[in-house]
């Protein structure tokens, strides 16, 4: 689905990605994890076409993203960011139907698709009549997910989608998202700093450190066969954090 060939990206003197080569397989959930400053959000920007690499190529279905149509690409990729990223001046309904209306979908088709996605995400229809500030954090994330799914995108990109939620709501949404991923069978890329969350969702985990992909594999491979000492330390630190009262 995605392929990165020796991708470099810098911001001023700071190198965010340092020669990353990576393949993201279709139909799977891939979690990209790493400490702050490891390059996770930069990778997200490259996959969405919001950023361009300084060197190397990012492919989507064997097409160089830099050479393709960004508007067309974004219709094929749905994404959710932390706290939803909803437009604050629009109601939930206006947020989720914005791109469909822009593409001149008939109103009946928009309404039917919204109803279908409300059932999928277990979101009460009344929530869509509220503005984002009137919604809870969990409701904003569900509305953002409906927006990401509206055009039936081939890929879902989620950048720390549950990071700002309290533990109870976060655990509930994790369960609901896992069911949705299984039901839709789409390609999902989840950006997170939480190893337990990555292990819960992902078929495959990519660990970034200082802009490099230091290991790719299953949770058991990271835990039992770390590629180097930095991987071992990261896994150990995450496990100790989970054990703290």
BELZIDA-V925588 format. One record per backbone hydrogen bond with DSSP energy under -0.5 kcal/mol. CO is the residue of the C=O (numbers start at 1). NH is the residue of the N-H. If there is no record, write none. Layout:
# BELZIDA-V925588
co = [CO CO]
nh = [NH NH]
This chain:
# BELZIDA-V925588
co = [1 2 3 3 4 4 5 7 7 8 8 9 9 11 13 14 14 17 17 20 22 23 24 25 28 28 29 29 30 31 31 32 33 35 38 39 40 41 42 43 44 45 45 45 46 55 57 57 58 59 60 63 64 64 65 68 69 70 71 72 72 73 73 76 76 78 80 81 83 86 87 90 91 92 93 94 95 97 98 99 100 101 106 107 108 109 110 111 112 113 114 115 116 117 118 118 122 124 125 126 127 128 130 131 132 136 137 138 139 140 141 142 143 144 145 146 147 149 154 155 156 157 158 158 159 160 162 166 167 168 169 170 171 172 173 174 175 176 177 178 179 180 181 187 188 188 189 189 190 190 191 192 193 194 195 196 197 198 204 205 205 206 206 207 207 209 211 212 212 215 217 218 219 220 221 228 228 229 230 231 232 233 234 235 236 237 238 239 240 241]
nh = [61 24 5 59 6 22 57 19 20 54 55 16 17 14 15 11 16 9 19 7 4 25 2 28 30 188 203 204 190 33 206 192 208 38 211 43 44 45 46 47 48 49 50 51 49 8 5 59 65 3 63 60 67 68 68 70 73 74 75 75 76 76 77 154 155 157 159 84 85 88 90 132 95 96 97 98 98 101 102 103 105 104 110 111 112 113 114 115 116 117 118 119 120 121 122 123 124 127 128 129 130 93 92 134 135 140 141 142 143 144 145 146 147 148 149 150 150 152 187 78 189 80 160 191 82 163 165 170 171 172 173 174 175 176 177 178 179 180 181 182 183 184 185 156 30 190 158 191 32 192 160 34 195 198 199 200 201 202 31 207 217 33 208 214 215 212 18 209 214 207 205 222 223 224 225 231 232 233 234 235 236 237 238 239 240 241 242 243 244 244]
